[in-house]
Amino acid sequence: MRAALSEVTDVLENYFDALHYSDPDRIEAVFHPKAIYATADEDPLLYRTMGEYLPVIAAREAPHARGETRADHIDSIELAGENTALARVRCSIGNKDFTDFLTLVRTGGEWRIMAKIFQISDRRG
């Protein structure tokens, strides 16, 4: 179980890097090709496949390029077994704070994010 926690943590750190650098190759490396991306904080509900999400990342100005300091935190990781995990993470980009629920699966010996469901909040103070 310790190895699995370490592997999931590595995926999450790579995920944070991918967001900070707006790097579609890194996003593609941490997400499963059939993953979903969704939030109910937009109306209508925002739902994207990886094919829809990758171009958005590629077109986004990177927080790193704007001089932002990477601000992220892993709140928790729960393992449901050898091949399934749930992570609650937080990060800040621009003037927004995000709380992400990331479901991860291990396929072919690699952990990948299968679903990202997230909450958006305006940054306070």
Secondary structure, DSSP 8 states (H G I E B T S, - for coil): -HHHHHHHHHHHHHHHHHHHHT-HHHHHHHEEEEEEEEESSSSS-EEEEHHHHHHHHHHS--TTTTT---EEEEEEEEE-SSSEEEEEEEEEETTEEEEEEEEEEEETTEEEEEEEEEEEEE---
